[in-house]
Amino acid sequence: SYFMKGALEGYSFRVPWFVKKLFGNYFKNKILKSRRMKRGVYTPQNPLPASNLDEAEVVTDFLHLLDRFDKHPGEYQESPFFGKMSRDECRALNLIHCNHHLAFLLPRG
């Protein structure tokens, strides 16, 4: 939810411009090409939810956010990591990011 809301409303943090310039396009293109995000990558903010949230409420809120994201007209906000992206790139990166986190719900065997 954190990054999807940021794409709609703007982000509450920035990364140094030179980090975005040096690495942004490389990692954006790598993620888009592989359709995967690497586990355990450090991010400069702390987007983890509190431990005492109501699961049903969080799921409902997320589904509303997905609908809002899907119906958003025009371009999304500039990414603090990747800079300005096309609408398709932003949508693809957010879907890949969702898949990355939702995959943690699958049992490992």
Secondary structure as UniProt FT lines:
FT   HELIX           2..9
FT   HELIX           17..19
FT   HELIX           20..24
FT   HELIX           25..34
FT   TURN            39..40
FT   TURN            51..52
FT   HELIX           55..71
FT   TURN            80..82
FT   HELIX           87..102
FT   HELIX           103..105
//
